[in-house]
């Protein structure tokens, strides 16, 4: 097998004219086109009929993360505007606890016009006239650690809802509009924390979810908070030079039990669900080793999946064994929800352990998401994208969808 780190990103390029990037969603979410890829054969349908193309009695896994209004516009005393984009909670470090903070919290952030912010605090006025201040605490990697303070009787989640702006993808080349507050969330989004939507899920409506139920397709949810790193281009010639961003996941014990009951097989809605499900396998391997050696602490972060772990691990355990080990770990430490993180990168040469079919949109050229799709369809990505380009499919976040069954 070719060393995955030597994969050339230039081999994953294709022409994407600006007019093929969907700037807005269709009026009806589920009327989008659906490309069908089944064992190398390509066809198409409309998304609202997706259940007709899925096997009965399957398990389908959705990412229930909710996009937060993560972009904040602060001002210096001079009047200069500084944009602060919140990325990841720092203090408190747990997402839900942080969103419930009152008076103060800290986040890792990206800062626009950083050169203009030499020191001191920035301020932002809430609609009621109260002030929120921002203070820089130092660098952490490519981010700034920032402390936010306020006296208004509001939680941090309420501050963001009042003063934040929903961050739509940069490639849409337009400002956020009121309609995006609804259209850039899945209908089943529940857990706040993402700065980008898990866009494969945007096509689902209540009638589509009902059609899955009628076919006895069981639904489970995981949470992976999508970070801004999902838009970070691959700048290295070889993929081995690209550092994958860390993303935080939360998975209920019941979901892992259902995966075991289904023989460790699932249909994933979106690349975020794919990365979560595939990471669970490697977390199970880690949990097994830690328990055997008596080194397990019950801190979910000890199960973190590093970027290249799948390619450096000789794994003999089958999927259900690894997931069962993860369940034993959770039981031992009385965990109902596994909170951990993953840096997994899925590129050609990767062996899929859990995901047997995938719903996904059409991704940017030379992106890690396109590499993931290529890995899933055994390198046949170009025929899929050639078909989509030739048949008027709409691309990227607000674009059309595909169902991939390799």
MIPATOR-211834 format. One record per residue (C-alpha): residue number from 1; x, y, z. Coordinates in steps of 0.02 Angstrom, whole numbers, padded with zeros to 5 digits. Example, Ala and Ser with C-alpha at 12.3 -4.5 7.8 and 13.67 -1.06 7.14 Angstrom:
2
+-------+--------+--------+--------+
! vexza !     c1 !     c2 !     c3 !
+-------+--------+--------+--------+
!     1 !  00615 ! -00225 !  00390 !
!     2 !  00684 ! -00053 !  00357 !
+-------+--------+--------+--------+
***
This chain:
406
+-------+--------+--------+--------+
! vexza !     c1 !     c2 !     c3 !
+-------+--------+--------+--------+
!     1 !  00000 !  00000 !  00000 !
!     2 !  00060 !  00176 ! -00040 !
!     3 !  00110 !  00277 !  00112 !
!     4 ! -00044 !  00388 !  00142 !
!     5 !  00069 !  00531 !  00196 !
!     6 !  00143 !  00539 !  00021 !
!     7 ! -00026 !  00571 ! -00063 !
!     8 ! -00011 !  00722 ! -00178 !
!     9 ! -00152 !  00847 ! -00149 !
!    10 ! -00140 !  00908 ! -00331 !
!    11 ! -00213 !  00739 ! -00383 !
!    12 ! -00376 !  00789 ! -00298 !
!    13 ! -00414 !  00945 ! -00399 !
!    14 ! -00561 !  00978 ! -00514 !
!    15 ! -00632 !  01134 ! -00599 !
!    16 ! -00766 !  01216 ! -00491 !
!    17 ! -00838 !  01372 ! -00576 !
!    18 ! -00907 !  01502 ! -00455 !
!    19 ! -01081 !  01486 ! -00530 !
!    20 ! -01088 !  01303 ! -00475 !
!    21 ! -01068 !  01351 ! -00291 !
!    22 ! -01242 !  01365 ! -00216 !
!    23 ! -01252 !  01537 ! -00132 !
!    24 ! -01423 !  01499 ! -00056 !
!    25 ! -01519 !  01338 ! -00019 !
!    26 ! -01671 !  01285 ! -00118 !
!    27 ! -01840 !  01344 ! -00048 !
!    28 ! -01880 !  01163 ! -00001 !
!    29 ! -01734 !  01076 !  00085 !
!    30 ! -01778 !  00902 !  00026 !
!    31 ! -01807 !  00949 ! -00158 !
!    32 ! -01619 !  00952 ! -00186 !
!    33 ! -01544 !  00830 ! -00311 !
!    34 ! -01473 !  00667 ! -00246 !
!    35 ! -01330 !  00582 ! -00337 !
!    36 ! -01336 !  00394 ! -00314 !
!    37 ! -01172 !  00297 ! -00315 !
!    38 ! -01200 !  00112 ! -00287 !
!    39 ! -01054 ! -00009 ! -00316 !
!    40 ! -00983 !  00101 ! -00456 !
!    41 ! -01149 !  00136 ! -00543 !
!    42 ! -01205 !  00319 ! -00544 !
!    43 ! -01382 !  00386 ! -00558 !
!    44 ! -01488 !  00523 ! -00480 !
!    45 ! -01652 !  00560 ! -00394 !
!    46 ! -01726 !  00693 ! -00278 !
!    47 ! -01677 !  00694 ! -00095 !
!    48 ! -01853 !  00670 ! -00027 !
!    49 ! -01848 !  00494 ! -00099 !
!    50 ! -01685 !  00444 ! -00013 !
!    51 ! -01768 !  00310 !  00094 !
!    52 ! -01811 !  00214 ! -00064 !
!    53 ! -01624 !  00191 ! -00095 !
!    54 ! -01580 !  00132 !  00081 !
!    55 ! -01589 ! -00045 !  00150 !
!    56 ! -01728 ! -00087 !  00272 !
!    57 ! -01689 ! -00111 !  00458 !
!    58 ! -01526 ! -00011 !  00446 !
!    59 ! -01449 !  00105 !  00575 !
!    60 ! -01426 !  00286 !  00520 !
!    61 ! -01318 !  00406 !  00622 !
!    62 ! -01341 !  00595 !  00623 !
!    63 ! -01235 !  00735 !  00698 !
!    64 ! -01349 !  00840 !  00810 !
!    65 ! -01229 !  00986 !  00834 !
!    66 ! -01300 !  01162 !  00822 !
!    67 ! -01210 !  01309 !  00743 !
!    68 ! -01181 !  01454 !  00863 !
!    69 ! -01176 !  01638 !  00818 !
!    70 ! -00988 !  01635 !  00836 !
!    71 ! -00936 !  01798 !  00752 !
!    72 ! -00929 !  01950 !  00867 !
!    73 ! -00892 !  02129 !  00816 !
!    74 ! -00797 !  02224 !  00952 !
!    75 ! -00731 !  02403 !  00951 !
!    76 ! -00576 !  02486 !  01021 !
!    77 ! -00590 !  02653 !  01110 !
!    78 ! -00529 !  02732 !  00947 !
!    79 ! -00681 !  02659 !  00859 !
!    80 ! -00582 !  02531 !  00756 !
!    81 ! -00680 !  02370 !  00732 !
!    82 ! -00602 !  02205 !  00782 !
!    83 ! -00689 !  02042 !  00734 !
!    84 ! -00676 !  01900 !  00860 !
!    85 ! -00725 !  01726 !  00803 !
!    86 ! -00748 !  01602 !  00946 !
!    87 ! -00679 !  01428 !  00910 !
!    88 ! -00664 !  01320 !  01064 !
!    89 ! -00707 !  01344 !  01249 !
!    90 ! -00559 !  01363 !  01365 !
!    91 ! -00632 !  01406 !  01536 !
!    92 ! -00746 !  01316 !  01572 !
!    93 ! -00679 !  01191 !  01445 !
!    94 ! -00842 !  01094 !  01426 !
!    95 ! -00956 !  01169 !  01293 !
!    96 ! -01124 !  01163 !  01383 !
!    97 ! -01050 !  01224 !  01547 !
!    98 ! -00966 !  01368 !  01455 !
!    99 ! -01127 !  01420 !  01367 !
!   100 ! -01213 !  01428 !  01536 !
!   101 ! -01076 !  01541 !  01609 !
!   102 ! -01129 !  01705 !  01685 !
!   103 ! -01016 !  01857 !  01700 !
!   104 ! -00859 !  01782 !  01626 !
!   105 ! -00789 !  01644 !  01514 !
!   106 ! -00636 !  01611 !  01407 !
!   107 ! -00621 !  01547 !  01228 !
!   108 ! -00489 !  01511 !  01098 !
!   109 ! -00528 !  01630 !  00955 !
!   110 ! -00474 !  01692 !  00785 !
!   111 ! -00455 !  01880 !  00780 !
!   112 ! -00473 !  01989 !  00626 !
!   113 ! -00368 !  02148 !  00621 !
!   114 ! -00260 !  02074 !  00760 !
!   115 ! -00119 !  02198 !  00723 !
!   116 ! -00234 !  02340 !  00775 !
!   117 ! -00263 !  02260 !  00946 !
!   118 ! -00098 !  02292 !  01035 !
!   119 ! -00172 !  02283 !  01211 !
!   120 ! -00313 !  02338 !  01324 !
!   121 ! -00492 !  02282 !  01317 !
!   122 ! -00620 !  02289 !  01177 !
!   123 ! -00803 !  02323 !  01202 !
!   124 ! -00966 !  02273 !  01122 !
!   125 ! -01137 !  02345 !  01164 !
!   126 ! -01285 !  02230 !  01184 !
!   127 ! -01458 !  02284 !  01120 !
!   128 ! -01507 !  02332 !  01299 !
!   129 ! -01356 !  02447 !  01315 !
!   130 ! -01251 !  02333 !  01428 !
!   131 ! -01068 !  02305 !  01384 !
!   132 ! -00968 !  02148 !  01347 !
!   133 ! -00779 !  02166 !  01356 !
!   134 ! -00642 !  02058 !  01279 !
!   135 ! -00464 !  02042 !  01348 !
!   136 ! -00320 !  01949 !  01265 !
!   137 ! -00233 !  01822 !  01377 !
!   138 ! -00103 !  01754 !  01254 !
!   139 ! -00072 !  01643 !  01101 !
!   140 ! -00114 !  01459 !  01091 !
!   141 ! -00057 !  01389 !  00924 !
!   142 ! -00142 !  01491 !  00787 !
!   143 ! -00276 !  01553 !  00907 !
!   144 ! -00290 !  01689 !  01040 !
!   145 ! -00354 !  01650 !  01213 !
!   146 ! -00482 !  01783 !  01257 !
!   147 ! -00578 !  01819 !  01417 !
!   148 ! -00753 !  01889 !  01394 !
!   149 ! -00835 !  01983 !  01538 !
!   150 ! -01008 !  02057 !  01560 !
!   151 ! -01126 !  02117 !  01698 !
!   152 ! -01292 !  02089 !  01608 !
!   153 ! -01398 !  01950 !  01689 !
!   154 ! -01372 !  01836 !  01539 !
!   155 ! -01285 !  01672 !  01501 !
!   156 ! -01146 !  01668 !  01371 !
!   157 ! -01266 !  01575 !  01254 !
!   158 ! -01390 !  01719 !  01271 !
!   159 ! -01250 !  01847 !  01238 !
!   160 ! -01207 !  01756 !  01076 !
!   161 ! -01389 !  01750 !  01023 !
!   162 ! -01408 !  01938 !  01052 !
!   163 ! -01241 !  02001 !  00987 !
!   164 ! -01162 !  01864 !  00881 !
!   165 ! -01173 !  01833 !  00695 !
!   166 ! -01197 !  01661 !  00618 !
!   167 ! -01036 !  01619 !  00523 !
!   168 ! -01084 !  01556 !  00350 !
!   169 ! -00941 !  01481 !  00247 !
!   170 ! -00816 !  01604 !  00172 !
!   171 ! -00835 !  01533 ! -00004 !
!   172 ! -01016 !  01596 ! -00013 !
!   173 ! -00941 !  01771 ! -00034 !
!   174 ! -01089 !  01857 !  00047 !
!   175 ! -01144 !  01924 !  00215 !
!   176 ! -01250 !  01821 !  00335 !
!   177 ! -01436 !  01852 !  00309 !
!   178 ! -01583 !  01825 !  00426 !
!   179 ! -01638 !  01671 !  00327 !
!   180 ! -01471 !  01585 !  00365 !
!   181 ! -01519 !  01574 !  00549 !
!   182 ! -01644 !  01440 !  00496 !
!   183 ! -01575 !  01368 !  00334 !
!   184 ! -01397 !  01344 !  00400 !
!   185 ! -01459 !  01228 !  00541 !
!   186 ! -01518 !  01050 !  00523 !
!   187 ! -01698 !  01020 !  00578 !
!   188 ! -01632 !  00904 !  00715 !
!   189 ! -01490 !  01017 !  00780 !
!   190 ! -01490 !  01020 !  00970 !
!   191 ! -01318 !  01034 !  01049 !
!   192 ! -01235 !  01205 !  01030 !
!   193 ! -01052 !  01213 !  00985 !
!   194 ! -01015 !  01213 !  00797 !
!   195 ! -00950 !  01359 !  00695 !
!   196 ! -01004 !  01272 !  00534 !
!   197 ! -01154 !  01163 !  00495 !
!   198 ! -01141 !  00976 !  00462 !
!   199 ! -01210 !  01014 !  00290 !
!   200 ! -01260 !  00839 !  00233 !
!   201 ! -01398 !  00851 !  00361 !
!   202 ! -01471 !  01012 !  00290 !
!   203 ! -01574 !  00913 !  00163 !
!   204 ! -01674 !  00817 !  00293 !
!   205 ! -01853 !  00869 !  00332 !
!   206 ! -01985 !  00795 !  00446 !
!   207 ! -02063 !  00703 !  00299 !
!   208 ! -01895 !  00624 !  00252 !
!   209 ! -01865 !  00573 !  00433 !
!   210 ! -02041 !  00498 !  00437 !
!   211 ! -02004 !  00400 !  00277 !
!   212 ! -01850 !  00324 !  00364 !
!   213 ! -01959 !  00270 !  00509 !
!   214 ! -02082 !  00188 !  00390 !
!   215 ! -01939 !  00085 !  00320 !
!   216 ! -01887 !  00034 !  00496 !
!   217 ! -01723 !  00129 !  00484 !
!   218 ! -01666 !  00167 !  00661 !
!   219 ! -01595 !  00339 !  00698 !
!   220 ! -01455 !  00376 !  00821 !
!   221 ! -01365 !  00539 !  00855 !
!   222 ! -01186 !  00586 !  00893 !
!   223 ! -01114 !  00758 !  00925 !
!   224 ! -00958 !  00823 !  00838 !
!   225 ! -00936 !  01010 !  00850 !
!   226 ! -00872 !  01069 !  00680 !
!   227 ! -00725 !  01188 !  00695 !
!   228 ! -00663 !  01324 !  00578 !
!   229 ! -00523 !  01205 !  00531 !
!   230 ! -00646 !  01115 !  00418 !
!   231 ! -00621 !  01258 !  00293 !
!   232 ! -00432 !  01263 !  00311 !
!   233 ! -00354 !  01226 !  00143 !
!   234 ! -00218 !  01095 !  00123 !
!   235 ! -00063 !  01200 !  00087 !
!   236 !  00066 !  01061 !  00087 !
!   237 !  00103 !  00967 ! -00075 !
!   238 !  00090 !  00801 !  00016 !
!   239 ! -00050 !  00765 !  00139 !
!   240 !  00079 !  00712 !  00268 !
!   241 !  00121 !  00896 !  00291 !
!   242 ! -00057 !  00944 !  00338 !
!   243 ! -00103 !  00956 !  00522 !
!   244 ! -00281 !  00902 !  00552 !
!   245 ! -00381 !  01008 !  00674 !
!   246 ! -00448 !  00930 !  00835 !
!   247 ! -00637 !  00911 !  00850 !
!   248 ! -00734 !  00870 !  01007 !
!   249 ! -00860 !  00730 !  01010 !
!   250 ! -00995 !  00668 !  01128 !
!   251 ! -01077 !  00498 !  01107 !
!   252 ! -01210 !  00420 !  01219 !
!   253 ! -01185 !  00244 !  01284 !
!   254 ! -01352 !  00195 !  01207 !
!   255 ! -01286 !  00242 !  01034 !
!   256 ! -01134 !  00129 !  01053 !
!   257 ! -01247 ! -00011 !  01116 !
!   258 ! -01353 !  00008 !  00958 !
!   259 ! -01197 !  00004 !  00849 !
!   260 ! -01146 ! -00160 !  00931 !
!   261 ! -01322 ! -00228 !  00905 !
!   262 ! -01308 ! -00185 !  00720 !
!   263 ! -01143 ! -00279 !  00705 !
!   264 ! -01040 ! -00119 !  00706 !
!   265 ! -01117 ! -00059 !  00541 !
!   266 ! -01201 !  00108 !  00508 !
!   267 ! -01254 !  00232 !  00374 !
!   268 ! -01173 !  00400 !  00413 !
!   269 ! -01254 !  00567 !  00376 !
!   270 ! -01108 !  00681 !  00336 !
!   271 ! -00920 !  00673 !  00350 !
!   272 ! -00929 !  00731 !  00532 !
!   273 ! -01031 !  00576 !  00577 !
!   274 ! -00907 !  00471 !  00477 !
!   275 ! -00759 !  00540 !  00575 !
!   276 ! -00850 !  00515 !  00740 !
!   277 ! -00903 !  00335 !  00703 !
!   278 ! -00733 !  00284 !  00635 !
!   279 ! -00646 !  00365 !  00785 !
!   280 ! -00752 !  00260 !  00904 !
!   281 ! -00667 !  00103 !  00838 !
!   282 ! -00494 !  00171 !  00881 !
!   283 ! -00555 !  00237 !  01049 !
!   284 ! -00612 !  00059 !  01086 !
!   285 ! -00437 ! -00008 !  01046 !
!   286 ! -00361 !  00122 !  01162 !
!   287 ! -00486 !  00086 !  01300 !
!   288 ! -00447 ! -00101 !  01291 !
!   289 ! -00259 ! -00072 !  01308 !
!   290 ! -00277 !  00054 !  01450 !
!   291 ! -00391 ! -00063 !  01548 !
!   292 ! -00276 ! -00213 !  01521 !
!   293 ! -00129 ! -00112 !  01586 !
!   294 ! -00228 ! -00034 !  01728 !
!   295 ! -00193 !  00142 !  01664 !
!   296 ! -00371 !  00197 !  01626 !
!   297 ! -00430 !  00351 !  01724 !
!   298 ! -00604 !  00380 !  01652 !
!   299 ! -00549 !  00545 !  01577 !
!   300 ! -00621 !  00535 !  01401 !
!   301 ! -00476 !  00633 !  01329 !
!   302 ! -00359 !  00486 !  01360 !
!   303 ! -00450 !  00404 !  01214 !
!   304 ! -00408 !  00547 !  01093 !
!   305 ! -00374 !  00484 !  00917 !
!   306 ! -00216 !  00562 !  00841 !
!   307 ! -00213 !  00605 !  00656 !
!   308 ! -00116 !  00455 !  00591 !
!   309 ! -00164 !  00323 !  00720 !
!   310 ! -00268 !  00218 !  00597 !
!   311 ! -00119 !  00197 !  00481 !
!   312 !  00005 !  00159 !  00620 !
!   313 ! -00102 !  00031 !  00712 !
!   314 ! -00106 ! -00153 !  00670 !
!   315 ! -00284 ! -00186 !  00725 !
!   316 ! -00343 ! -00365 !  00730 !
!   317 ! -00502 ! -00336 !  00831 !
!   318 ! -00663 ! -00332 !  00734 !
!   319 ! -00777 ! -00181 !  00751 !
!   320 ! -00900 ! -00253 !  00876 !
!   321 ! -00756 ! -00310 !  00990 !
!   322 ! -00680 ! -00135 !  00990 !
!   323 ! -00849 ! -00052 !  01022 !
!   324 ! -00886 ! -00177 !  01160 !
!   325 ! -00721 ! -00131 !  01243 !
!   326 ! -00775 !  00050 !  01236 !
!   327 ! -00938 !  00003 !  01322 !
!   328 ! -00843 ! -00090 !  01459 !
!   329 ! -00735 !  00064 !  01485 !
!   330 ! -00890 !  00176 !  01500 !
!   331 ! -00974 !  00054 !  01618 !
!   332 ! -00819 !  00042 !  01727 !
!   333 ! -00812 !  00231 !  01745 !
!   334 ! -01002 !  00255 !  01757 !
!   335 ! -01008 !  00359 !  01598 !
!   336 ! -01174 !  00387 !  01511 !
!   337 ! -01092 !  00501 !  01382 !
!   338 ! -00917 !  00484 !  01312 !
!   339 ! -00834 !  00654 !  01292 !
!   340 ! -00672 !  00645 !  01193 !
!   341 ! -00588 !  00716 !  01038 !
!   342 ! -00520 !  00661 !  00871 !
!   343 ! -00393 !  00720 !  00745 !
!   344 ! -00426 !  00574 !  00628 !
!   345 ! -00384 !  00603 !  00445 !
!   346 ! -00466 !  00485 !  00321 !
!   347 ! -00374 !  00472 !  00156 !
!   348 ! -00356 !  00339 !  00019 !
!   349 ! -00287 !  00182 !  00099 !
!   350 ! -00398 !  00199 !  00253 !
!   351 ! -00497 !  00043 !  00301 !
!   352 ! -00674 !  00089 !  00353 !
!   353 ! -00729 ! -00004 !  00509 !
!   354 ! -00906 !  00058 !  00544 !
!   355 ! -00976 !  00161 !  00400 !
!   356 ! -01054 !  00059 !  00259 !
!   357 ! -01146 !  00200 !  00168 !
!   358 ! -01132 !  00389 !  00174 !
!   359 ! -01240 !  00541 !  00137 !
!   360 ! -01131 !  00690 !  00092 !
!   361 ! -01128 !  00852 ! -00009 !
!   362 ! -01000 !  00897 ! -00143 !
!   363 ! -00837 !  00961 ! -00070 !
!   364 ! -00704 !  01086 ! -00117 !
!   365 ! -00560 !  01036 ! -00231 !
!   366 ! -00400 !  00985 ! -00142 !
!   367 ! -00488 !  00968 !  00027 !
!   368 ! -00472 !  00835 !  00162 !
!   369 ! -00659 !  00802 !  00140 !
!   370 ! -00632 !  00757 ! -00043 !
!   371 ! -00493 !  00638 !  00012 !
!   372 ! -00616 !  00557 !  00133 !
!   373 ! -00742 !  00531 ! -00007 !
!   374 ! -00606 !  00458 ! -00119 !
!   375 ! -00556 !  00337 !  00019 !
!   376 ! -00737 !  00282 !  00039 !
!   377 ! -00769 !  00248 ! -00147 !
!   378 ! -00598 !  00164 ! -00172 !
!   379 ! -00528 !  00308 ! -00276 !
!   380 ! -00679 !  00326 ! -00391 !
!   381 ! -00717 !  00506 ! -00336 !
!   382 ! -00682 !  00584 ! -00506 !
!   383 ! -00822 !  00491 ! -00596 !
!   384 ! -00942 !  00553 ! -00461 !
!   385 ! -00886 !  00733 ! -00477 !
!   386 ! -00881 !  00727 ! -00667 !
!   387 ! -01061 !  00666 ! -00666 !
!   388 ! -01114 !  00802 ! -00543 !
!   389 ! -01030 !  00939 ! -00647 !
!   390 ! -01107 !  00873 ! -00809 !
!   391 ! -01283 !  00858 ! -00736 !
!   392 ! -01306 !  01030 ! -00655 !
!   393 ! -01280 !  00979 ! -00475 !
!   394 ! -01255 !  01123 ! -00351 !
!   395 ! -01095 !  01117 ! -00247 !
!   396 ! -01035 !  01146 ! -00068 !
!   397 ! -01133 !  01188 !  00092 !
!   398 ! -01299 !  01242 !  00017 !
!   399 ! -01281 !  01127 ! -00134 !
!   400 ! -01351 !  00957 ! -00180 !
!   401 ! -01320 !  00789 ! -00099 !
!   402 ! -01255 !  00615 ! -00136 !
!   403 ! -01283 !  00441 ! -00066 !
!   404 ! -01125 !  00337 ! -00079 !
!   405 ! -01132 !  00148 ! -00063 !
!   406 ! -00961 !  00076 ! -00114 !
+-------+--------+--------+--------+
***
